[in-house]
């Protein structure tokens, strides 16, 4: 074919591909807002994504499963899902499309295939929506608020009803809170609307009222005055860390459960996907979502422990600086953290090595850990140096990690990264708490020592783990197909 004809053919194909993507975006939106069915592609979010984002995600899907998954395939499967009478669900269209290719010829059409794969969805019981209160409105609180409001849909799961802060609430304070929610120097603009209601001391987020409540103590609040009942309180202040202090939330009217967004003492420390089912929310009222680093390394360590056995290991986390460090040199109660965060690499401690054993008891006493805070505002890297019981290779570890990222209980937690050009800014905005860098793994010649590099968005990825745990506690998890 002549060069010009080839070029015209390429242009025509790209136009068809983009038109199909626009149709796909409409189906994704219709399913979400009409039926509370959320589509993802290998756990990557599709809601509110543009044409280029979705085409790039399909490129990743092709490389990940080594099968030609195209946008045209996704449209066909999405159309089939839309024809079925399904309950609220979260479905991985990448996995469905991959399986449709693998089982080609077994079904007459895509609708028959999807109906067979999702036949168990109708067995899920009804979901009662849960009121949510954010106690504190810092980095994690605002990201959780963004995600809850962006994914509110028809309000069938978690409903953000109030945010508790300290101090006076007036027009200036409300506008400052609204501005911090709208604009984020790391994560960009909020994909929604935020205005203020001074008369009712509230933020109007995507047209929905979220009350702003001022309080100095949890037990002083009567949430029922705001129409809030049996709420899940997500405490992200860091002020209350043990069972006694967190129990104060349960003394306020209108609360039912408490979730701490930090490591807790005397309460279950949960890494969702690893040990959440060990604690029944009908019997336990207070939970901890552990730390961002613990959520990053525990899924990977579980895969390594189950597959090869871990004798001993060391964790070194190269962590973005946080708000508890000084912007310029000044007094700090902890060693080294007093030095300017944006100018220095700062050696400090992390409890993540010990905290892992709360989710994986078999690793008790086997891990040491330390941290280095570095001059980036977000995006961190955990380096695991592990002595293994059973020898393996780089290919052996990569095969295991790809399997865990593709199927099983940790598919939401582990993302398998294929790029050998990955840097920290690339992983900002990833909803997976553990991003396994397959190109960086090192294994000693005898196969008994492995060094793994695990990236994580210490804000956004962790916030998604908080929400996953919150849905489990509130018993609003939908049927999932991963």
C-alpha positions in Angstrom: 0.0 0.0 0.0 1.4 3.5 -0.9 2.6 5.6 2.1 -0.2 8.1 1.8 -2.9 5.4 1.7 -1.3 3.8 4.7 -1.4 7.1 6.6 -5.0 7.8 5.6 -5.9 4.3 6.8 -4.2 4.9 10.2 -6.1 8.2 10.6 -9.4 6.5 9.9 -8.6 3.7 12.4 -7.7 6.3 15.1 -11.0 8.1 14.4 -13.0 4.9 14.7 -11.1 4.0 17.9 -11.8 7.4 19.5 -15.5 7.2 18.5 -15.7 3.8 20.1 -14.0 5.2 23.3 -16.6 8.0 23.4 -19.4 5.4 23.2 -17.6 3.4 25.9 -17.4 6.4 28.2 -21.2 6.9 27.9 -21.9 3.3 28.8 -19.6 3.5 31.8 -21.4 6.6 33.0 -24.9 5.1 32.3 -24.0 1.9 34.2 -22.7 3.9 37.2 -25.4 6.5 37.5 -28.4 4.4 36.5 -27.5 1.0 38.0 -24.6 1.7 40.5 -22.4 -0.7 38.4 -18.8 0.5 38.4 -16.5 -0.7 35.6 -12.7 -0.8 36.0 -10.0 -2.2 33.8 -7.5 -4.3 35.7 -8.5 -2.3 38.8 -7.8 1.0 37.1 -10.6 3.4 37.4 -12.7 4.4 34.4 -15.2 6.9 35.8 -14.4 10.5 34.8 -11.6 9.4 32.5 -11.1 11.0 29.1 -10.6 9.4 25.8 -6.8 9.4 25.9 -6.7 8.0 29.5 -8.9 5.1 28.5 -6.9 4.3 25.4 -3.7 4.3 27.5 -5.3 1.9 30.0 -6.1 -0.4 27.2 -2.5 -0.3 26.1 -1.5 -1.3 29.6 -4.1 -4.1 29.6 -2.7 -5.6 26.4 0.8 -5.6 27.7 -0.3 -6.9 31.1 -2.1 -10.0 29.9 -0.2 -10.4 26.6 -3.5 -10.5 24.7 -5.0 -7.9 22.2 -7.6 -6.2 24.3 -9.0 -3.3 22.3 -11.5 -0.6 23.0 -13.9 -2.3 20.5 -13.8 -5.4 22.7 -14.6 -3.3 25.8 -17.5 -1.7 24.1 -19.0 -5.0 23.2 -18.7 -6.4 26.7 -20.0 -3.1 28.3 -23.0 -3.2 26.0 -23.7 -6.8 27.1 -23.5 -5.8 30.8 -25.9 -2.9 30.1 -28.5 -5.3 28.8 -28.6 -7.4 31.9 -30.6 -6.8 35.1 -27.7 -6.7 37.6 -27.5 -5.5 41.2 -25.0 -2.8 42.2 -21.5 -4.2 41.4 -17.9 -3.5 40.6 -16.8 -5.3 37.5 -13.4 -5.6 35.9 -14.0 -5.3 32.2 -10.4 -6.1 31.5 -10.6 -9.5 33.1 -14.0 -10.1 31.4 -12.6 -9.2 28.0 -9.5 -11.3 28.6 -11.6 -14.3 29.5 -13.9 -13.8 26.5 -10.9 -14.1 24.3 -9.7 -17.2 26.1 -13.1 -18.9 25.9 -13.8 -17.9 22.3 -16.3 -20.1 20.7 -17.8 -21.4 23.9 -20.6 -18.8 23.9 -22.9 -17.6 21.1 -22.4 -13.9 21.9 -21.0 -11.5 24.4 -24.3 -11.2 26.3 -24.4 -15.0 26.9 -20.8 -14.9 28.1 -21.4 -12.0 30.5 -24.6 -13.6 31.8 -22.8 -16.8 32.6 -19.9 -15.0 34.3 -22.1 -12.8 36.4 -24.8 -15.4 37.3 -23.9 -15.2 41.0 -24.3 -11.4 41.2 -28.0 -11.6 41.8 -27.4 -13.7 45.0 -26.0 -10.6 46.8 -28.3 -9.2 49.4 -29.5 -5.7 49.4 -27.2 -2.9 50.7 -28.2 -0.3 53.3 -26.3 2.9 52.7 -24.0 4.1 55.5 -23.7 7.7 56.8 -20.0 8.8 57.1 -18.4 11.5 59.2 -14.9 12.7 58.6 -13.3 13.7 61.9 -10.6 16.0 60.7 -10.0 17.4 57.3 -6.3 17.1 56.5 -4.5 15.4 53.6 -6.1 12.0 54.0 -9.5 13.5 55.0 -9.7 15.7 51.9 -8.7 12.9 49.5 -11.3 10.5 51.1 -13.9 13.3 50.8 -13.0 13.7 47.1 -13.3 10.0 46.4 -16.5 9.6 48.3 -18.2 12.4 46.5 -16.8 11.6 43.1 -18.0 8.0 43.5 -21.3 8.8 45.3 -23.4 7.7 42.3 -26.9 7.0 43.5 -25.8 7.0 47.2 -26.1 3.3 47.7 -22.9 2.8 49.6 -21.1 5.4 51.7 -22.7 8.8 52.2 -20.5 11.6 53.4 -22.7 13.7 55.7 -20.4 15.7 57.9 -16.9 16.9 58.5 -15.7 17.8 62.0 -13.1 20.5 62.5 -11.9 22.7 65.4 -12.4 26.4 65.8 -15.0 28.9 64.6 -17.0 28.3 61.5 -17.7 31.4 59.4 -17.7 32.4 55.8 -13.9 32.8 55.6 -13.2 29.4 57.2 -15.8 27.7 55.0 -14.3 29.2 51.8 -10.8 28.1 52.9 -12.0 24.6 53.5 -13.7 24.6 50.1 -10.6 26.0 48.4 -8.4 23.2 49.8 -10.9 20.6 48.6 -11.2 22.2 45.1 -7.5 22.6 44.5 -4.6 20.3 45.4 -1.0 21.0 44.6 -0.2 17.3 44.2 -3.4 15.7 43.0 -4.8 18.6 40.9 -8.3 20.0 40.7 -11.3 18.2 42.2 -13.4 16.9 39.3 -16.6 18.3 40.8 -18.1 21.4 42.3 -17.7 22.9 45.7 -19.5 25.9 47.2 -20.3 27.1 50.7 -23.5 27.5 52.6 -22.7 30.0 55.4 -26.2 30.0 56.9 -26.1 26.3 57.5 -22.4 25.9 58.1 -21.9 23.5 55.2 -20.1 22.7 52.0 -22.2 21.9 49.0 -20.1 19.3 47.2 -21.5 18.2 43.8 -24.8 19.6 44.8 -25.0 17.6 48.1 -24.9 19.2 51.6 -22.0 18.1 53.8 -22.3 19.7 57.3 -19.2 21.3 58.8 -19.3 20.8 62.6 -17.0 22.5 65.1 -16.1 20.4 68.2 -13.3 20.1 70.7 -14.2 16.6 71.9 -15.9 13.7 70.1 -18.4 13.0 72.8 -19.8 16.6 72.6 -21.4 16.1 69.2 -25.0 15.1 68.5 -25.0 13.9 64.9 -28.7 13.1 65.0 -29.4 16.9 64.9 -28.0 16.8 61.4 -30.1 13.8 60.4 -27.1 11.5 60.7 -27.7 8.1 62.3 -25.5 5.0 62.9 -22.6 6.7 61.2 -19.1 5.5 60.5 -16.7 8.0 61.9 -13.4 8.1 60.0 -10.9 9.7 62.3 -7.9 11.2 60.4 -6.8 13.7 63.1 -4.0 11.5 64.5 -5.0 12.8 68.0 -6.8 9.6 69.1 -4.7 6.4 68.6 -5.8 3.8 71.2 -9.0 2.0 72.0 -9.8 4.2 75.0 -9.4 7.5 73.1 -11.2 6.2 70.0 -14.1 4.9 72.1 -15.0 8.5 72.8 -16.5 8.7 69.3 -19.0 6.0 70.2 -20.3 8.2 73.1 -21.6 10.8 70.6 -25.2 10.5 69.4 -25.6 9.0 66.0 -22.3 7.0 65.7 -21.9 3.3 65.2 -18.4 2.5 64.1 -15.0 4.1 64.1 -12.1 3.8 61.6 -8.7 5.3 62.4 -6.5 6.3 59.5 -3.2 5.6 61.3 -1.8 2.7 63.2 -3.8 2.0 66.4 -3.1 0.5 69.8 -5.5 -2.0 71.3 -7.7 -2.1 68.1 -7.5 -4.4 65.0 -4.9 -3.0 62.6 -6.2 -3.9 59.1 -4.6 -4.1 55.7 -7.6 -4.6 53.5 -7.2 -7.6 51.3 -4.9 -9.3 53.7 -6.6 -9.6 57.1 -9.9 -7.7 57.0 -12.1 -10.8 57.1 -10.5 -11.9 60.5 -12.6 -9.2 62.2 -16.4 -9.2 62.0 -17.9 -5.7 61.9 -20.9 -7.0 63.7 -18.7 -7.8 66.7 -16.0 -5.1 66.4 -16.7 -1.3 66.6 -13.3 0.2 66.2 -10.8 -0.5 63.5 -7.4 0.9 62.3 -6.4 1.1 58.7 -2.7 0.9 59.7 -0.2 3.1 57.9 0.4 3.9 54.2 3.7 2.0 54.3 2.2 -1.0 56.0 -0.5 -1.1 53.4 2.2 -0.9 50.7 4.4 -3.8 51.8 2.0 -6.2 53.5 0.3 -7.5 50.3 3.7 -8.1 48.7 5.0 -9.8 51.8 2.0 -12.1 51.9 2.6 -13.1 48.3 6.3 -13.8 49.1 5.6 -15.6 52.4 2.9 -17.8 50.8 5.0 -18.6 47.7 8.6 -18.8 48.9 8.7 -18.3 52.7 10.4 -15.4 54.3 13.2 -16.2 56.8 14.2 -12.6 57.6 14.1 -9.2 56.0 14.7 -5.5 56.1 12.4 -2.7 54.9 13.8 0.7 53.9 11.1 3.2 52.9 12.1 6.2 50.8 9.2 8.3 51.9 7.8 11.7 50.7 8.0 14.4 53.3 4.9 14.9 55.4 3.3 17.7 57.4 4.9 16.7 60.7 8.3 17.8 59.3 9.5 21.4 59.4 9.4 23.5 56.2 12.6 25.3 57.4 15.0 24.4 60.1 13.4 24.6 63.5 13.0 22.8 66.8 11.3 19.3 66.5 10.8 16.8 69.3 12.0 14.0 67.0 15.6 13.6 65.8 16.4 15.1 62.4 12.8 15.9 61.5 13.5 19.5 62.5 15.6 20.1 59.3 14.0 21.6 56.2 11.9 18.9 54.6 12.2 20.2 51.0 16.0 20.5 51.2 17.2 17.4 52.9 17.0 13.6 52.9 16.2 12.8 56.5 16.8 9.4 58.2 13.9 8.6 60.6 12.1 5.7 62.0 9.1 3.7 60.7 7.1 1.1 62.6 5.9 -0.6 59.5 8.3 -3.5 59.9 6.7 -4.5 63.2 3.2 -3.5 62.1 3.2 -6.1 59.3 3.0 -8.9 61.9 -0.4 -7.6 63.1 -1.7 -8.6 59.6 0.8 -11.4 59.0 1.6 -13.1 62.3 4.0 -15.5 60.7 6.4 -12.6 60.1 6.6 -11.6 63.8 10.1 -10.7 64.7 11.5 -11.3 61.2 11.6 -7.8 59.8 13.7 -4.7 60.7 12.8 -1.3 59.2 13.9 2.3 58.8 12.8 5.3 56.7 14.4 8.1 54.8 12.2 11.2 54.2 13.1 12.8 50.8 12.3 16.1 49.2 9.2 15.1 47.2 5.7 16.0 48.4 4.1 12.7 47.5 5.0 9.3 46.1 7.1 6.8 48.0 9.2 3.7 47.5 9.6 0.7 49.8 12.6 -1.5 49.3 12.3 -5.0 50.7 15.5 -7.1 51.2 14.3 -10.6 51.9 16.1 -13.9 52.8 13.9 -16.6 51.4 13.2 -20.2 52.6 12.9 -21.5 49.1 15.2 -20.3 46.2 13.7 -18.6 43.2 14.6 -16.2 40.4 13.5 -12.8 39.0 11.2 -14.6 36.6 9.9 -16.7 39.4 9.0 -13.7 41.5 7.6 -11.8 38.6 5.3 -14.7 37.6 4.0 -14.9 41.2 3.4 -11.2 41.4 1.6 -11.1 38.1 -0.6 -13.9 39.3 -1.5 -12.1 42.5 -2.2 -8.9 40.6 -4.5 -10.7 38.1 -6.5 -13.0 40.4 -7.3 -13.7 44.0 -7.8 -11.6 47.1 -5.1 -9.0 46.5 -6.0 -7.8 43.0 -7.1 -4.4 44.4 -3.9 -4.1 46.4 -1.1 -5.1 44.0 -0.5 -3.4 40.7 2.1 -5.0 38.4 4.2 -2.3 36.8 5.7 -3.1 33.4 7.6 0.1 32.6 11.4 0.3 33.0 11.1 4.1 32.9 9.1 4.4 36.1 9.8 7.3 38.5 8.0 8.5 41.6 5.8 11.1 39.9 4.4 8.5 37.6 2.6 6.6 40.4 0.9 9.7 41.9 -2.8 9.0 41.6 -2.7 5.2 41.7 -5.5 3.6 43.7 -3.4 0.5 44.4 -1.4 0.7 47.7 1.3 -1.6 46.3 2.9 -1.0 42.9 5.3 -3.8 42.2 8.2 -2.7 40.0 8.8 -5.8 37.9 11.8 -4.3 36.1 13.8 -3.5 39.3 13.7 -6.8 41.2 17.1 -8.3 42.1 17.7 -11.9 43.1 21.0 -13.3 44.4 22.7 -16.0 42.3 21.7 -18.7 44.8 18.1 -17.6 44.7 17.8 -17.2 48.5 17.9 -13.4 48.6 15.5 -11.0 46.9 15.3 -7.2 46.7 11.9 -5.9 45.7 11.0 -2.3 44.9 7.4 -1.3 45.8 6.1 2.1 44.9 3.1 3.7 46.5 1.2 6.9 46.5 1.3 7.4 50.3 -1.8 9.7 50.1 -4.1 8.5 47.3 -3.4 4.8 47.4 -3.7 4.7 51.1 -7.0 6.7 51.0 -8.4 4.0 48.7 -7.4 1.4 51.2 -9.3 3.4 53.9 -12.4 3.5 51.7 -12.2 -0.3 51.0 -12.0 -1.0 54.7 -14.8 1.5 55.4 -17.0 -0.3 52.9 -16.3 -3.6 54.6 -17.0 -2.2 58.1 -20.2 -0.6 56.8 -21.2 -3.8 55.0 -21.8 -1.9 51.7 -19.4 -3.9 49.5 -21.0 -4.6 46.2 -20.7 -7.8 44.2 -17.3 -7.8 42.5 -15.9 -9.6 39.5 -12.1 -9.3 39.4 
